Amino acid sequence: GLISFSDRDSILKGLDEIERRIEAGEFVWRTDREDVHMNIEAALTDLVGEPAKKLHTARSRNDQVLTDFRLWCRDAIDRIISSIRHLQVALVKLALNNEGLIIPGYTHLQRAQPVLLQHLLLAYVEQLDRDAGRLLDCRARLNFCPLGACALAGTGLPIDRFMTSEALGFIAPMRNSIDAVSDRDFVLEFLSANSIIAVHLSRIGEEWVLWASEEFGFITPSDSVSTGSSIMPQKKNPDPMELVRGKSARVIGDLVTLLTLCKGLPLAYNRDLQEDKEPTFDSVKTITGMLEVSAEFAQNITFNDKRIQKALPAGYLDATTLADYLVKKARYF
């Protein structure tokens, strides 16, 4: 093989020690070594000597970074889906706790027809289910291994790309080496899915902010998910959902940042792509926080049955039902 068993053992032992130092906060990162790759290789050379020079055999920073990025996105998707499921459970429990409660349904923000609160809450659950499905689709498409693509044209060395792909949990190696190091469509798809989640959460936030207002009064948030005013003692503000609504703009902005970054790049790798990490990390952190806050809010609100019942008679909410009855009696309008 390209690396002897003894050199392999030395490299692995050295990498284990470097990992320990990094996790313990003992590793010294040096800016004069350019990046993480050079820092690791230099530290490994200090630890094991000559075998460390074989670390980059048949590998480039280009395919290594893309492999790391796909692994990171894969794990991030799993975490976000878990947060989606947590919010769905909170919404289902909220629906079960308010079984049979009828509320006004709205179109154009005008009272339209009576609906079960459960039906409305489960509409959110359905939207979130499609959000999770989009993430799963994205995960399946990104789960291919770039290792072996090297800088852009692959390698003439006798490596086993299928072995490394399987060891890292990928479906298979990527078929085209230039494509493997050039495109960020998997990140664009990921951030697009996050943006749709953010829009859904923003709409939930808007609805709950309205419902918490004195004008509606349909819900009362607990003190744990409310804030007061520095000057007005009567205020009880649903700040968490206002922030969810506001932070949706940030997630959408992260997607636009990456779209703009990628739109004019020729094949294959370009240094511009170094800028893909920041919007991706921010999108994941923000959407995860939005999901967690929404779930916490859902677990800490009370529906005001008396206020809701007072709203039901106004607005001719049964007009459509009456019209349907007349149609059944051959009285068309």
C-alpha positions in Angstrom: 0.0 0.0 0.0 0.9 3.7 0.0 1.3 3.8 3.8 2.9 1.0 5.8 1.1 -0.4 8.9 3.7 1.1 11.2 3.4 4.5 9.7 -0.4 4.2 9.8 -0.2 3.4 13.5 2.1 6.3 14.2 -0.2 8.7 12.3 -3.3 7.5 14.1 -1.6 7.7 17.5 -0.5 11.2 16.8 -3.9 12.3 15.6 -5.5 10.9 18.7 -3.2 13.0 20.8 -3.9 16.1 18.7 -7.7 15.5 19.2 -7.1 15.2 22.9 -5.2 18.5 23.0 -7.9 20.3 21.0 -10.7 19.0 23.2 -8.8 19.9 26.3 -8.0 23.4 25.0 -4.3 22.7 25.0 -3.7 22.9 21.2 -1.9 26.0 20.1 -3.3 27.3 16.8 -0.7 29.3 14.8 -1.9 31.9 12.3 1.5 31.6 10.4 0.5 28.1 9.4 -2.4 29.4 7.3 -5.2 27.1 8.2 -6.4 24.1 10.2 -4.8 21.6 7.8 -1.4 23.0 8.1 -1.7 23.3 11.9 -2.6 19.7 12.2 0.1 18.5 9.8 2.8 20.5 11.5 1.7 19.3 15.0 1.6 15.8 13.7 5.1 16.1 12.3 6.3 17.4 15.7 4.8 14.3 17.4 5.6 11.4 15.0 8.2 12.8 12.5 8.5 11.5 9.0 5.2 9.5 8.7 3.3 12.8 9.2 4.3 13.8 5.7 2.2 11.1 4.3 -1.0 12.5 5.8 -2.0 14.4 2.7 -1.4 11.5 0.3 -4.1 11.5 -2.4 -5.9 14.3 -0.6 -6.4 18.0 -1.1 -7.8 20.7 1.1 -10.5 21.0 -1.5 -12.0 17.5 -1.1 -11.3 17.3 2.6 -13.2 20.6 3.4 -16.1 19.5 1.3 -16.2 16.1 3.0 -16.1 17.8 6.4 -18.8 20.3 5.3 -21.1 17.5 4.1 -20.6 15.6 7.4 -21.4 18.7 9.4 -24.5 19.6 7.4 -25.7 16.0 7.7 -25.5 16.1 11.5 -27.0 19.6 11.6 -30.0 18.4 9.6 -30.5 15.6 12.1 -30.5 18.1 14.9 -33.0 20.4 13.2 -35.3 17.6 12.5 -35.2 16.6 16.1 -36.2 20.2 17.1 -39.0 20.1 14.5 -40.4 16.9 16.1 -40.2 18.5 19.6 -42.3 21.4 18.4 -44.8 19.1 16.7 -45.2 17.2 19.9 -45.8 20.5 21.8 -48.4 21.5 19.3 -50.2 18.2 19.4 -50.3 18.3 23.2 -51.6 21.8 23.1 -54.4 20.6 20.7 -55.3 17.7 23.0 -55.4 19.9 26.0 -58.0 22.1 24.2 -60.1 19.4 22.7 -63.5 20.6 21.4 -62.6 24.3 21.6 -64.1 26.2 18.7 -62.5 29.5 17.6 -63.1 32.0 14.8 -61.3 31.1 11.6 -60.0 34.0 9.5 -59.4 34.9 5.9 -58.0 38.3 5.1 -57.7 38.7 8.9 -61.5 38.9 8.9 -63.7 36.5 10.8 -64.8 33.8 8.3 -65.9 30.4 9.7 -65.8 28.6 13.0 -63.1 26.0 13.2 -61.8 23.7 15.9 -58.6 25.0 17.6 -57.2 21.5 17.1 -57.7 21.7 13.4 -55.8 25.0 13.3 -52.9 23.8 15.4 -52.6 20.6 13.4 -52.2 22.8 10.3 -48.9 24.0 11.8 -48.0 20.3 12.5 -48.5 19.5 8.8 -46.4 22.4 7.6 -43.6 21.3 9.9 -43.9 17.8 8.7 -43.2 19.0 5.1 -40.3 21.0 6.5 -38.8 17.9 8.0 -39.4 16.1 4.7 -37.5 18.7 2.7 -34.6 18.4 5.1 -34.6 14.6 4.7 -34.6 15.0 0.9 -31.7 17.4 1.2 -29.8 15.0 3.5 -30.2 12.2 1.0 -28.8 14.3 -1.9 -25.8 15.6 0.1 -24.8 12.2 1.5 -22.2 11.5 -1.1 -18.5 11.5 -0.5 -16.1 14.0 -2.2 -12.9 12.3 -1.0 -10.6 11.3 -3.8 -11.6 14.2 -6.0 -8.5 15.9 -4.6 -8.0 19.5 -6.0 -10.3 18.9 -9.0 -9.0 16.1 -11.2 -8.8 13.1 -8.9 -5.6 11.1 -8.3 -3.6 8.5 -10.1 -2.8 6.8 -6.8 -4.5 3.5 -6.1 -7.0 4.5 -3.4 -10.3 2.9 -2.5 -12.9 5.7 -2.6 -15.8 3.3 -1.9 -14.1 2.2 1.4 -13.6 5.7 2.7 -17.1 6.6 1.6 -18.7 3.7 3.5 -16.5 4.3 6.6 -17.8 7.8 6.8 -21.5 6.8 6.4 -22.0 8.2 2.9 -24.1 6.4 0.3 -21.3 6.4 -2.3 -18.4 8.5 -3.7 -19.3 11.4 -5.9 -19.2 10.5 -9.6 -17.5 13.6 -11.0 -14.4 15.0 -9.3 -14.9 18.6 -10.7 -18.5 18.7 -9.4 -17.3 17.3 -6.1 -15.2 20.3 -5.2 -17.1 23.0 -7.2 -20.7 23.2 -6.2 -22.4 24.2 -3.0 -25.9 23.3 -4.1 -26.3 21.0 -1.2 -25.8 24.0 1.2 -28.1 26.1 -0.9 -30.8 23.5 -0.6 -30.2 23.2 3.1 -30.5 26.9 3.7 -33.5 27.1 1.4 -35.2 24.4 3.6 -34.3 26.4 6.7 -35.7 29.5 5.1 -39.1 27.8 4.5 -39.1 26.6 8.1 -38.3 30.2 9.2 -41.3 31.5 7.2 -43.6 29.0 8.8 -42.4 29.8 12.3 -42.7 33.5 11.5 -46.3 33.0 10.6 -47.0 31.1 13.8 -45.3 33.9 15.7 -47.4 36.6 14.0 -50.6 34.7 14.8 -49.7 34.2 18.4 -48.6 37.8 18.9 -52.0 38.9 17.5 -53.9 36.4 19.7 -52.0 37.6 22.8 -53.1 41.2 22.1 -55.9 42.9 24.0 -57.8 43.2 20.7 -58.0 39.4 20.4 -57.2 38.1 23.9 -57.4 34.5 22.7 -54.2 33.4 24.5 -52.4 34.4 27.7 -48.7 33.5 27.8 -47.2 32.6 31.1 -44.8 34.9 32.8 -41.9 32.6 31.8 -42.4 33.5 28.1 -43.4 37.1 28.6 -41.7 40.4 29.3 -42.9 43.6 31.0 -42.3 47.2 30.2 -39.7 49.6 31.7 -42.4 52.2 32.1 -45.9 50.7 31.6 -46.8 48.3 34.5 -49.8 46.7 32.8 -47.8 45.3 29.8 -47.3 41.6 29.2 -45.4 41.2 25.9 -45.1 38.0 23.9 -41.4 38.9 23.1 -40.2 35.3 22.3 -42.6 35.0 19.3 -41.8 38.5 18.2 -38.1 37.5 18.1 -39.0 34.3 16.2 -40.8 36.5 13.7 -37.8 38.9 13.4 -35.1 36.2 13.2 -36.8 34.7 10.2 -35.3 37.6 8.2 -31.9 36.6 9.3 -32.3 33.0 8.1 -33.6 34.2 4.7 -30.7 36.6 4.5 -28.2 33.8 5.0 -29.7 32.0 2.0 -29.5 35.1 -0.1 -25.9 35.6 1.0 -24.9 32.2 -0.2 -26.9 32.5 -3.5 -25.1 35.7 -4.3 -21.8 34.2 -3.4 -22.2 31.3 -5.8 -23.9 32.9 -8.7 -20.8 34.0 -10.7 -18.2 31.3 -10.0 -16.5 29.3 -12.7 -15.5 25.7 -12.2 -13.8 24.4 -10.1 -12.7 25.7 -6.7 -12.6 29.4 -6.0 -11.5 31.2 -2.8 -14.8 32.9 -2.6 -16.3 29.6 -1.4 -14.4 30.1 1.9 -17.3 32.5 2.7 -19.9 29.7 2.6 -19.4 28.6 6.3 -20.5 31.8 8.1 -24.1 32.0 6.6 -24.5 28.2 7.0 -23.5 28.1 10.6 -25.6 31.2 11.4 -28.7 29.7 9.6 -28.4 26.5 11.6 -27.9 28.2 14.9 -30.8 30.6 14.3 -33.3 28.1 13.0 -32.6 25.8 15.9 -33.1 28.6 18.4 -36.4 29.6 16.7 -37.7 26.0 16.9 -36.8 25.7 20.5 -38.3 29.0 21.5 -41.5 28.2 19.6 -41.8 24.9 21.4 -41.3 26.5 24.8 -43.9 29.2 24.0 -46.4 26.5 22.9 -45.9 24.8 26.3 -46.6 28.0 28.2 -49.8 29.5 26.8 -53.4 29.3 28.0 -56.4 29.7 25.7 -59.0 32.0 27.0 -62.2 30.2 26.4 -64.5 33.0 27.6 -62.9 35.5 25.3 -63.0 33.2 22.4 -66.7 32.3 23.0 -67.5 36.0 23.1 -65.9 36.5 19.7 -67.7 33.6 18.0 -71.2 35.2 17.6 -69.9 38.3 15.8 -69.2 38.4 12.1 -71.8 36.0 10.8 -69.5 33.0 11.1 -72.3 30.6 10.3 -73.2 32.3 7.0 -71.5 29.7 4.8 -73.2 26.9 6.7 -76.6 28.6 6.1 -75.8 29.1 2.4 -74.9 25.4 2.1 -78.2 24.5 3.8 -80.1 26.6 1.3 -78.3 25.0 -1.6 -79.3 21.6 -0.4 -82.9 22.9 -0.5 -82.4 24.0 -4.1 -82.3 27.7 -3.0 -79.3 29.0 -4.9 -77.8 32.4 -4.4 
